[in-house]
Amino acid sequence: MEASRETTAAVHSSSVASGRTLWKDLARDRYLYLLLLPGLFLILLFRYAPMYGIVIAFQDFNIFKGVKGSEWVGFDQFSRLFNSPDFYEILRNTVLISLYKLAASFSIPIILSLLLNELKHVLFKRVTQSIIYLPHFVSWVIFSGIIISFLNPVDGLFNMIASQFGGAKTDYLGSSAYFRSILVLSDIYKEVGWGTIIYLAAISGVNADLYEAARIDGANKGRQMWHVTLPAIRPVIIILVILSLANILEAGFQQVFLLYSPLVYDVGDIIDTYVYRVGIQEANYSYATAAGLFKSFVAMVLIVSVNKLVKMSGQDGLW
Amino acid sequence: MGLTRGEKAFSVLNYLFFTVLMIVMIYPFWYMIMGSLSDPIYVADGGFFLKPAGFSLSAYEAVLKNVSILTGFQVTFISTVGGTAIGTFLTATTAYAISKRRLRGRMFFAFLVLFTMLFNGGLVPSYLLIKELNMINTYWALILPAAIGAWNIFVMQSFFRGIPEELEEAAKMDGANDLTVFFRIVLPLSKAVLATIGLFIAVWYWNDFFSSVLYSTDKEMWQLQMVLKDLISNTSNAIAQAGISISYQSEVNEFTIKMASIIVSSVPILLVYPFLQKHFVKGAMIGSVKG
C-alpha cells in the first residue's frame, strides 16, 4: 500500500514543472475539488470570516456604520482592557480554574485507568466502564440542574446532610469561598470517566508478554505499572497534556456560564463569560473583541510553543 | 494462579473501590428519576431519595403539556438531524479530498483546516457574522456554524488513508471517476468511522444550548437545552410555563417538574447510549492516536 502510493507520487513529481501539467492535474482531479468545495466554503465562511471580523478590535465599531464606516482607534481598546481592573481578575480566575482542572484531569484518569485495567472480571469491568463515563454525555445544562438542586441553600441534599450534623445552611453556589471548588469538583465528576477510557484504550494495546516478563523478573503489580504500563501510554499522556496546556485559557465556558451569578464574579468570572456579558449583552463589540483576541492569540502562542518543546524533547508532537 | 496475599488484598480493595465509584456516579441520575416520580406533597425542593417519596406521575403530565418543552424538542430534533447529516457528509467529502496526496494545493487546504484549531475569530465576530447574514432565529444559525470541525476532518482523513489505493486504481481501470469511487467504494468501507463521527456530532447538537443563547431571540427557536436552562435557573418559572392553574399547584411542584423535564429530555441520549459506547470508545482511540 505504502509502496504503491510512493510510485504514484513519483510519477506525478516527474511530470510537474510546466503550467500545462497544472491544468491537466486540476482537470484530472476536478471531482475531488468538487468534493472539497462545500466543506471549504463552510470553513471560510464560519471560521475565516470571523477572523476578518477581528479588525473591529482596532475600531470603535458602530453596528449601524459597519466595519467600513466605523472609526479606527488603533490599540485604544487594548489599553482600555489592560488598564481595567476587570482584566486581571478574569485572567487570574481563568488561569487558576484551568490549572486546578488540569492538575486533576491529568492525574486522576491515569490512576483510575491503571486500577481499572487490574479488574479481571470481564462483565464487572465492562459495566464499570459504561457507568463512569455516562456523565460525559450529559449536557452541562442538565448537569447544572443537578448541581443547583443538590446545593440548594434551603433543602438541597448537601445542606440537609450538613444540618444533620449540626452545620449551618449555606448557599454554596453564591459563596466565593466555595465556587471554584464546585467548578473543579463537578468537572472532575463529569469528565473523569471519559479521560479514563482514553487511557484504558491505550493500556489495552500493551503487549501482555511484557507483563509476564516483568513478573518473571520479580516485579510486583506496582513495579509492573511503573515500568511497563506508564511508558507504554506516554505518547497519549503527552498529547493530552499538550492539548490541555494549549487550552489553559479555556476554563469551561458553558459550566461557568450556567453556574455563576454576580455574587461570585470575583472568583468565577472568566474571559469567555466576560466577553459574552460585555460584548453581546452590553453591546461593547470592539472592547469585547479585543478581549477575545487577547485570548485567541495567547492560546495560539501556547499551543505552537508547547508543541515545539515536545518535539525538541524527541517526542511526537501534534503535528 | 498463585497470587500473593498482597495481590489478593489489592484485588478485593480494587473491586470495592469501583463499586463505590459506580454508586457515586449513578446516584444523581437515580435521584432525578426518584424525584420526578415523587408525590409533590412529600417533597420540598430537594432532599435525599432512595425511592420516590409517595408516587405520582403528575410532573410528567405537566411536562408533556408544556408547550415550550415540546417546541424545544422540535427545534433540537431538526437541528440534530440536519446538523448530523450535513456535518458528517461534509466532514467526509472534505477529508477525502485532503487525504489524496496527488491533489494540487493539498498542503494549503490542510493548513487552512489545521489553522482553525490554532486560532479563531472569537465570540463577538462570530455573532456579528450571523447577524450580518440575517440568520438570527433561523435553523441555519443553529446548524451551519458547528457543522464541520478540524478535529473530525483529521480523524476521518487518517481513516481514509488506511484504505488500500489498489481499490481506487482498480475501479478507475473500470472507468470509474473520483465521485463514483468515493460514493460506491470509500463510503461503504467507512461505515464505522462515519457512525463514530456522526454520533459525536449528533450528541453535540443534542446538548447544544449556547447557539440559542446567541442566535435565537425568539422563544419559538429555542433548543430543548435552552428551554431546560430557563426552567432550571428561573425558580417559579417551571409551574407558570406548564400553564398550571393556582389551584392545581399543590399537586405539582417545581422540583418534581424540573426533574421530570430533565429525565424526558435525556431519554433520546439514553436510548442511543449503547451505540455511543460501542463507537465512542473506538472514536476516542482514533482520536488519541492522533489524526
Interface residues (C-beta under 8 A of the other chain):
Chain A: M1 S4 R5 T8 A9 H12 L22 D25 L26 D29 Y31 L32 Y33 L34 L35 L36 P38 G39 L40 L42 I43 L44 L45 F46 R47 Y48 A49 P50 M51 Y52 G53 I54 I56 I63 L115 L116 E118 L119 K120 H121 F124 V127 T128 S130 I131 I132 L134 P135 F137 V138 S139 W140 V141 I142 S144 G145 I146 I148 S149 F150 N152 V154 D155 G156 L157 M160 I161 Y189 G193 W194 I197 I198 A201 A202 N220 K221 V236 I239 L240 F253 Q254 F257 L258 D272 V275 Y276 G279 I280 Y285 A288 T289 G292 L293 K295 S296 F297 A299 M300 I303 V304 D316 L318 W319
Chain B: T4 G6 E7 F10 S11 N14 Y15 F17 F18 L21 M22 M25 I26 P28 F29 Y31 M32 G35 A44 D45 G46 G47 F48 L90 T91 T93 T94 Y96 A97 I98 K100 R101 R102 L103 R104 F109 L112 V113 L114 T116 L118 F119 N120 G121 G122 L123 V124 P125 S126 Y127 L128 L129 L144 P145 A147 I148 I153 P164 E165 E166 E169 N177 D178 L179 F182 V203 W206 N207 F209 F210 L214 Q225 M226 L228 K229 I232 S233 F255 K258 M259 I262 S265 S266 I269 Y273 L276 Q277 V281 A284 M285 G287 S288 V289 K290
